[in-house]
């Protein structure tokens, strides 16, 4: 029996993007255990191929970071002991992250084979090391980067798996949203640099309502004030009322989802929803735009903040997104709905950078 540990310690969106790699590992292992941070663990429970999920707040990933104490590191060792023996670990990271700190802890916990991508010399910490820029193309979508890491460890997708994002199970959202068609507007984001202005969202909801569309506004519990403002008198405010399995179904039923670069964008892609992506270029769209679904990509991808990884916009006025008007977003919604009406609904990519 082969027990594999797949690691993705970041947010829910990053974990969703790791889904195809998880399925690849599951195709070549008898059991897959995921190790995730507290923000990503709920998404891991929705990934086909993940048999169980361990949750640990990694001090070099989580923000705010827990203290790096012997006691906190011992927590990880205890978690790993529950699923021991682990035969192989596949550490999934983004381009700016190193797998080596965790690889050291996994090695000390007795994991005999560890796979990861590392710019730095890994010594005995990695048994399989991909060198970014040499063995690994960095200008590719995150799901494909993760699949490349898994493949280096000998894990590939099974025949018939096309590598799209997927989630299962999802929960019935009809008691919340009813059966009538609607458009979802999700105004929140994890950091200010990725947010389209709340007033623009509110204006879009009003414009959509004027055009006869029903609008559902979604958000996390901490975003209830934002969703209430955005919904105004025209939208159904579901802020704080949809855990991920329910939110997945809310998004699946939507004619279009309007959202920034945030976890629900990837959840929408996983259920095949068309997406108007208000994408701040602080990270590259080629890596983190919604994957393999119908997408209208809005936002100035050549703005001064491009590639800065800024959490707060470094350019006064946040022009990369604030320059996108509610009318622009409405037009993008209409284009997606027109395309959806003209052909059977199935995931594909139609990106229009503006």
C-alpha positions as CSV (number, residue, x, y, z in Angstrom):
1,X,0.0,0.0,0.0
2,X,1.3,3.4,-1.0
3,X,0.3,6.4,1.2
4,X,1.1,9.8,-0.4
5,X,1.1,13.2,1.3
6,X,0.3,16.1,-0.9
7,X,1.1,19.5,0.5
8,X,-0.4,22.9,-0.3
9,X,-0.2,25.3,2.6
10,X,-1.8,28.4,1.1
11,X,-5.3,29.7,0.7
12,X,-8.5,28.0,-0.6
13,X,-7.9,29.2,-4.1
14,X,-4.4,27.8,-4.2
15,X,-5.7,24.4,-2.9
16,X,-8.4,24.3,-5.6
17,X,-5.7,24.9,-8.2
18,X,-3.8,21.9,-6.9
19,X,-6.8,19.7,-7.5
20,X,-5.6,18.1,-10.8
21,X,-2.3,17.3,-9.2
22,X,-4.1,15.7,-6.3
23,X,-6.0,13.5,-8.7
24,X,-2.7,12.6,-10.5
25,X,-1.2,11.4,-7.2
26,X,-4.4,9.5,-6.3
27,X,-4.1,7.6,-9.6
28,X,-0.8,6.2,-8.5
29,X,-1.2,5.8,-4.8
30,X,-3.5,3.8,-2.6
31,X,-4.2,6.7,-0.2
32,X,-3.8,10.5,-0.5
33,X,-3.5,12.6,2.6
34,X,-3.4,16.4,2.1
35,X,-1.6,18.8,4.4
36,X,-3.0,22.3,4.2
37,X,-3.2,25.6,6.1
38,X,-6.3,26.6,8.0
39,X,-7.5,28.8,5.1
40,X,-7.0,26.1,2.5
41,X,-8.3,23.0,4.4
42,X,-12.0,23.6,3.7
43,X,-11.2,23.5,0.0
44,X,-9.2,20.4,0.3
45,X,-12.2,18.5,1.6
46,X,-13.9,19.2,-1.8
47,X,-11.1,17.8,-3.9
48,X,-11.6,14.4,-5.6
49,X,-8.8,12.1,-4.8
50,X,-8.1,13.5,-1.3
51,X,-8.9,10.8,1.3
52,X,-8.1,12.9,4.3
53,X,-6.9,16.4,5.3
54,X,-4.5,17.5,7.9
55,X,-4.5,21.2,9.0
56,X,-1.4,23.0,10.2
57,X,-0.7,26.7,10.3
58,X,2.7,27.0,8.6
59,X,4.9,29.8,10.1
60,X,6.4,30.8,6.8
61,X,3.1,30.8,4.8
62,X,0.2,31.8,7.0
63,X,-0.5,35.5,7.6
64,X,-0.5,36.4,10.5
65,X,2.2,33.8,11.2
66,X,2.1,31.7,14.3
67,X,5.3,31.8,16.4
68,X,7.9,29.3,15.3
69,X,8.3,27.4,18.5
70,X,9.3,23.8,19.2
71,X,5.8,23.2,20.4
72,X,4.3,24.4,17.1
73,X,6.7,22.2,15.1
74,X,5.8,19.3,17.3
75,X,2.1,19.8,16.3
76,X,3.1,18.9,12.8
77,X,5.0,15.9,13.9
78,X,2.0,14.6,15.8
79,X,-0.3,15.2,12.8
80,X,2.1,13.2,10.6
81,X,2.3,10.4,13.2
82,X,-1.5,9.9,12.9
83,X,-1.1,8.9,9.2
84,X,2.3,7.2,9.4
85,X,3.9,5.6,7.5
86,X,4.0,8.1,4.6
87,X,5.7,6.7,1.6
88,X,6.1,9.8,-0.5
89,X,5.4,13.5,-0.1
90,X,4.7,15.9,-3.0
91,X,5.2,19.5,-1.9
92,X,3.3,21.9,-4.1
93,X,4.5,25.5,-4.1
94,X,4.3,28.7,-6.2
95,X,7.3,30.2,-7.9
96,X,8.1,32.5,-4.9
97,X,8.1,29.7,-2.3
98,X,10.6,27.2,-1.2
99,X,9.7,23.6,-0.3
100,X,12.9,23.2,1.7
101,X,11.8,24.2,5.3
102,X,8.9,21.8,5.1
103,X,11.1,19.1,3.5
104,X,13.4,19.3,6.4
105,X,10.6,18.7,8.9
106,X,9.1,15.9,6.8
107,X,12.6,14.2,6.6
108,X,12.9,14.4,10.4
109,X,9.4,12.9,10.6
110,X,10.7,9.9,8.7
111,X,9.2,10.5,5.2
112,X,11.6,8.5,2.9
113,X,10.8,10.2,-0.5
114,X,10.1,13.9,-1.0
115,X,9.3,15.7,-4.3
116,X,9.4,19.4,-4.9
117,X,10.5,22.4,-7.0
118,X,13.4,24.4,-5.6
119,X,15.6,27.1,-7.0
120,X,18.0,26.5,-4.2
121,X,20.3,23.5,-3.9
122,X,18.3,20.9,-1.9
123,X,21.0,18.5,-0.8
124,X,19.4,15.5,0.9
125,X,16.1,17.3,1.5
126,X,14.5,16.4,-1.8
127,X,14.8,13.1,-3.6
128,X,13.3,14.6,-6.7
129,X,14.1,18.3,-7.4
130,X,12.7,20.3,-10.3
131,X,14.7,23.4,-11.0
132,X,12.4,26.4,-11.9
133,X,13.4,27.9,-15.2
134,X,15.2,24.7,-16.3
135,X,13.0,21.7,-15.5
136,X,9.9,23.8,-14.8
137,X,8.3,26.5,-16.9
138,X,7.2,29.3,-14.5
139,X,4.9,31.1,-17.1
140,X,2.2,28.5,-17.0
141,X,-1.1,28.1,-15.1
142,X,-0.7,27.0,-11.5
143,X,-2.6,23.8,-12.0
144,X,-0.2,22.8,-14.8
145,X,2.8,23.7,-12.6
146,X,1.5,21.5,-9.8
147,X,0.9,18.7,-12.3
148,X,4.5,19.0,-13.5
149,X,5.7,18.6,-9.9
150,X,3.5,15.6,-9.4
151,X,4.7,14.1,-12.7
152,X,8.3,14.4,-11.6
153,X,7.4,12.1,-8.7
154,X,5.9,9.6,-11.1
155,X,2.3,10.6,-10.7
156,X,0.2,11.5,-13.8
157,X,-3.5,11.9,-14.5
158,X,-5.4,8.7,-15.5
159,X,-6.8,8.2,-18.9
160,X,-10.0,10.2,-19.4
161,X,-9.1,12.9,-16.9
162,X,-8.7,16.2,-18.8
163,X,-7.0,18.1,-16.0
164,X,-9.7,20.6,-15.3
165,X,-10.5,21.9,-11.8
166,X,-13.2,19.8,-10.0
167,X,-14.9,19.7,-6.7
168,X,-17.1,17.1,-5.0
169,X,-19.3,17.0,-3.1
170,X,-21.3,20.2,-3.3
171,X,-24.5,21.0,-1.4
172,X,-27.8,22.1,-2.8
173,X,-28.1,25.9,-2.8
174,X,-31.7,26.1,-4.1
175,X,-33.2,26.9,-0.6
176,X,-31.0,30.1,-0.7
177,X,-31.2,31.1,-4.3
178,X,-34.4,29.5,-5.7
179,X,-34.6,28.3,-9.3
180,X,-34.7,31.5,-11.3
181,X,-31.6,32.5,-13.3
182,X,-29.2,34.9,-11.7
183,X,-25.8,36.5,-11.9
184,X,-23.3,36.2,-9.0
185,X,-21.3,39.2,-7.9
186,X,-18.5,38.4,-5.4
187,X,-16.9,41.7,-4.3
188,X,-14.4,40.5,-1.7
189,X,-10.7,39.7,-2.1
190,X,-8.0,38.5,0.3
191,X,-6.0,41.8,-0.1
192,X,-6.9,45.4,-1.1
193,X,-4.7,45.3,-4.2
194,X,-7.0,42.7,-5.8
195,X,-10.3,44.5,-5.0
196,X,-12.4,46.3,-7.6
197,X,-13.9,49.3,-5.8
198,X,-17.0,48.5,-3.7
199,X,-18.9,51.4,-5.4
200,X,-18.2,49.9,-8.8
201,X,-19.6,46.6,-7.6
202,X,-22.7,48.3,-6.3
203,X,-23.1,50.2,-9.6
204,X,-22.9,46.9,-11.5
205,X,-25.5,45.3,-9.3
206,X,-27.9,48.2,-10.1
207,X,-27.1,48.1,-13.8
208,X,-27.7,44.3,-13.9
209,X,-31.0,44.8,-12.1
210,X,-32.0,47.5,-14.6
211,X,-31.4,45.1,-17.4
212,X,-33.8,42.6,-15.7
213,X,-31.2,40.3,-14.2
214,X,-31.5,38.8,-10.7
215,X,-28.3,39.3,-8.8
216,X,-26.9,37.3,-5.9
217,X,-24.0,38.8,-3.9
218,X,-21.7,36.4,-2.0
219,X,-19.0,36.9,0.5
220,X,-17.3,35.5,3.6
221,X,-18.7,36.1,7.2
222,X,-16.1,38.9,7.6
223,X,-17.4,40.6,4.4
224,X,-21.0,41.0,5.5
225,X,-20.8,44.8,5.6
226,X,-19.3,44.8,2.1
227,X,-21.9,42.5,0.6
228,X,-24.7,44.4,2.3
229,X,-23.5,47.6,0.7
230,X,-22.9,46.0,-2.7
231,X,-26.3,44.3,-2.8
232,X,-28.1,47.5,-1.9
233,X,-31.8,47.4,-2.8
234,X,-31.2,45.3,-6.0
235,X,-29.3,42.2,-5.0
236,X,-29.8,39.2,-2.8
237,X,-27.2,39.4,0.0
238,X,-25.8,36.0,0.9
239,X,-22.7,37.4,2.7
240,X,-21.6,35.0,5.4
241,X,-24.3,32.4,4.5
242,X,-22.5,30.1,2.2
243,X,-19.8,27.6,3.3
244,X,-17.7,26.3,0.4
245,X,-19.9,23.3,-0.5
246,X,-23.0,25.5,-0.7
247,X,-21.1,28.3,-2.5
248,X,-20.0,25.9,-5.1
249,X,-23.6,25.2,-6.0
250,X,-24.5,28.9,-5.9
251,X,-21.7,29.5,-8.5
252,X,-22.6,26.4,-10.5
253,X,-26.2,27.7,-11.0
254,X,-25.1,31.2,-12.0
255,X,-25.4,32.5,-15.6
256,X,-22.2,34.5,-14.9
257,X,-19.9,35.0,-11.9
258,X,-18.2,38.4,-11.4
259,X,-15.3,38.2,-9.1
260,X,-11.7,39.3,-8.6
261,X,-8.6,37.1,-8.2
262,X,-9.8,35.2,-5.2
263,X,-10.7,31.7,-4.1
264,X,-14.3,31.8,-5.3
265,X,-13.0,32.6,-8.8
266,X,-11.3,29.2,-8.8
267,X,-14.3,27.5,-7.2
268,X,-16.4,29.0,-10.0
269,X,-14.0,27.6,-12.6
270,X,-14.2,24.2,-10.9
271,X,-18.0,24.1,-11.4
272,X,-17.7,25.4,-15.0
273,X,-19.3,28.8,-14.5
274,X,-18.5,31.6,-17.0
275,X,-16.5,34.3,-15.2
276,X,-15.9,38.0,-15.5
277,X,-12.5,38.2,-13.9
278,X,-11.6,41.6,-12.4
279,X,-7.9,40.7,-12.4
280,X,-5.3,42.9,-10.7
281,X,-1.9,42.3,-12.4
282,X,0.1,42.3,-9.1
283,X,0.4,38.6,-10.0
284,X,0.5,37.2,-13.6
285,X,-2.8,36.3,-15.1
286,X,-1.2,33.5,-17.1
287,X,-0.6,31.8,-13.8
288,X,-3.6,32.7,-11.7
289,X,-6.5,33.6,-13.9
290,X,-9.5,31.3,-13.7
291,X,-8.5,28.0,-15.3
292,X,-10.2,26.4,-18.4
293,X,-13.6,28.0,-18.2
294,X,-15.1,30.8,-20.2
295,X,-13.5,34.0,-19.0
296,X,-13.6,37.7,-19.7
297,X,-10.4,39.1,-18.2
298,X,-10.8,42.8,-17.2
299,X,-8.1,45.1,-15.8
300,X,-5.0,46.7,-17.1
301,X,-2.5,43.9,-17.2
302,X,0.3,46.2,-18.2
303,X,-0.2,48.6,-15.2
304,X,2.8,49.9,-13.1
305,X,1.9,47.4,-10.3
306,X,2.3,44.4,-12.6
307,X,4.2,41.5,-11.1
308,X,4.8,43.5,-7.8
309,X,2.9,41.0,-5.6
310,X,1.7,44.0,-3.7
311,X,-1.0,43.5,-1.1
312,X,-1.9,47.2,-1.1
313,X,-1.9,48.9,-4.4
314,X,1.4,51.0,-4.8
315,X,-0.2,53.2,-7.4
316,X,-2.4,56.1,-6.2
317,X,-6.0,55.5,-7.2
318,X,-5.6,51.8,-7.9
319,X,-6.0,52.5,-11.7
320,X,-5.5,48.9,-12.9
321,X,-8.9,48.0,-11.6
322,X,-10.7,51.3,-10.8
323,X,-10.4,52.2,-14.5
324,X,-12.7,49.3,-15.3
325,X,-16.3,50.7,-15.1
326,X,-19.5,49.0,-14.1
327,X,-20.6,49.4,-17.8
328,X,-17.4,47.5,-18.8
329,X,-18.3,44.7,-16.5
330,X,-21.9,44.7,-17.7
331,X,-20.8,44.4,-21.3
332,X,-18.6,41.5,-20.4
333,X,-21.5,39.7,-18.6
334,X,-23.6,40.2,-21.7
335,X,-20.9,38.8,-24.0
336,X,-20.6,35.7,-21.9
337,X,-24.3,35.2,-21.6
338,X,-24.7,35.6,-25.4
339,X,-22.0,33.1,-26.0
340,X,-23.5,30.7,-23.5
341,X,-26.9,30.9,-25.2
342,X,-25.3,30.1,-28.6
343,X,-23.8,26.8,-27.6
344,X,-24.0,24.0,-25.0
345,X,-22.5,24.9,-21.7
346,X,-19.2,23.3,-21.1
347,X,-15.8,24.6,-19.8
348,X,-13.5,26.3,-22.3
349,X,-11.4,29.4,-22.3
350,X,-12.3,32.7,-24.0
351,X,-10.1,35.4,-22.4
352,X,-10.5,39.0,-23.4
353,X,-7.8,41.2,-21.8
354,X,-8.9,44.8,-21.5
